Amino acid sequence: MADSRCSCGFRQSGDETIGDHFLQVFTPEDDSGTDGLVHLEGEADLFCMCGAGGSANELDAHFLAVFTPADLIGRDGEKHEPVTAAGQLATGNPTE
């Protein structure tokens, strides 16, 4: 998406995607997911230690699913959700 943005003002540019942004703001320092388990890329490339993954897209989607809190509030205390080019909220949840 050429003009992917977040409600906090982040704009996708260069190599940093909106998915990278969401992972940065939602991933806790201890890598604990909303399910209470630790999720890290394991020894097998592109797989989480819990077994999810298989490709870069699948692994990123898995991490977003387990790290994104229901209220979409990031570690910085701000709400983060995708916004369309027209400035409308895209889905309300970056994991959808």
PyMOL commands that set and color helices and strands:
alter all, ss='L'
color gray80, all
select helices_A, chain A and resi 18-26+56-67
alter helices_A, ss='H'
color red, helices_A
select strands_A, chain A and resi 5-6+82-83
alter strands_A, ss='S'
color yellow, strands_A
deselect
rebuild
show_as cartoon
